[in-house]
Amino acid sequence: MSDTKMGRPTEDPKPNKLTVRVNDETIEILDEYCKQNHVSRADGVRDGIKSLKQK
């Protein structure tokens, strides 16, 4: 029996939760991005936030 814990991976923990309200146009933009890039909404939002750092 292993001493390692079962559950979510800990290589890149995400302890912070973010909740936002968006209008229909914004969610359509996000959903289209996610569909084209085969990512979840959460990953799409993360990608958008990371792109702010590049500006």
N, C-alpha and C positions, 0 to 999 in steps of 0.2 A: 504494500500500500504506500502511495506517495504522500509526502508531506506538503505538496503544493496544493493551494486552494483551487476549487473549481469556480468558474464564473467568468465574468468579463475579463478580457486581456488588459494588462496594466502597462503595456509599452507606451501608450499615449492616452492616459486617463483624461476624462472630460468631466470634471466635477461641477462645472458651472452650467446652470440651466438658463436659457434666454427665451422669453415669451414676448412676441410682438404682434401687433395687429397691422394688417396690410389691406389695401384696397384690391378690387378685382384685377386691375391692370397689373399691379405688382405681382400678384400670385400667378397670373398667366405668364409673365416674364420668367419667374422662377421655375414654374412647371415646364416651360418650353426648354429652358437651359438644362434642367435635370433630365428631360427626355432625350435631348440631343447628346448629352454627355454620359448617359446611363448612370446617374448618381441619385441618391435620395435627396429629399428636400433639405434635410439637415446638412448633408455634404455640400449642396448647392449654396446654402447660406454661408457655410464656412469658407467656400471658395470666394464668394463675394466679399466677405470680410477680409480675407487674406489679400485680395486685389487692392484693397484700400491702402495697404502698407506700401505697395509698389508706386503709389502716386506721389 
